[in-house]
Amino acid sequence: MFVSLLILTLTVVLAAVIVSGKGDWLIAGYNRMKAAERARVHLRRLRIVVAATLVGTGAVIVLPYFTDHSENIIAHLLSAAGVTFVAIIGVVLANTWCVKNNSAG
């Protein structure tokens, strides 16, 4: 139970750092982009997506421990599937909603 609370706390703290704008260097890929590529990214939206993905992943990981199913292998398999789902949604949003549309002017 202690480790699950630590995981959840760590993901929430990291999400808060990213949303506050002080953790852009933690966003994989963004910190290696050139200036021209960074100009095509809605940074505020990207921060929101990364933070939501972090919190969602942390919550799904610790869910079996808060529902008294920590010994149930099915709960852990569902948790792994949930992490995969949250990660896929985060990647899709980061590559669609967070990209500026320059054709509109």
N, C-alpha and C positions, 0 to 999 in steps of 0.2 A: 504494500500500500504506500509506503514511503517513497519508493522509486517512482511509482505512477504519479504521485503528487509532485515530485521533483521534475518529471518530464513535462507535465502540464504547466507548471510554473515557468520552466525554462522556455517553452514555446510561446507562452503569453508574454513574457518579458522580451524575447527576441522580436515578436510581432510589434510590441509597443515601440521598440527601438527603431524598427524599420518604418513604421507609420509616422513616427516623429521626424523622419528625414535624416537621422543620424546614422543609419545603418545601410546606406545605399551600397557600400562595399561588400555587404553580406549577400546581395542579390547576385546569384550565379549568372554569369554571362553579361550582365549590365556593366560590371566594373571593368570588363575587358573590351567593351565597345569603343570604337573611334567616335569622335565628336559628331561626324555626319550621321552615324547610326543612332547615336543617343538623341539626336534632334527628331528622330521619327518616333520616339517613345513618349507616351503620356506617363511621366514619371509618377505622378500622384496616383494614377490608376494602377500602375505596376506595384507600387508600395501596398496598396489596398489588397490586390490579388495575392501577393506574396504573404502578407500578414494573415489573410483569411485562410490561405492554404496551410500555413504553419499552425494556426490555432485549430483548424479542422483536423489536421493530421494528429496533433497532440491529443485532441479529444477522442478521436476514434481509437487511438492506441490504448488509452487508459480506460475506455468504456467497459471492458470485461471486468476490471478490478472494482469499479464502482457499482456493478450490478451483481456482485457475488458469483460471477462465473469465471473466476480466475483459474480454476482447475479444468474448465471445459474446453476441449480442443476445438470444438465447433465455434465457440465464441472467439477464439483467437484466429481461426481461419476467416470468419466474418470480419474481424477487425483488420486483417491483412487485406481483404477485398475492399474494405472501406477506405483504407489508406491509398490503395491503388486508384480507386474512384476519385477521391479528393485530389490526388496528384494529377490525374488526367484532366479533370475539370480546371485545375490551376494552370496547367500548361496551355490548354485551349484558350482560356481567358487571357493569359499573358500574350498569346500570339494573335489574338483578334481584337479584343476590347482595348488593349493597352497600346495598340499601334495607331499612330495618327493617320488620318485619311487626308492626304495632300491634294487629292483631285478636286475637293470642294473649294479649294482656294485658300 
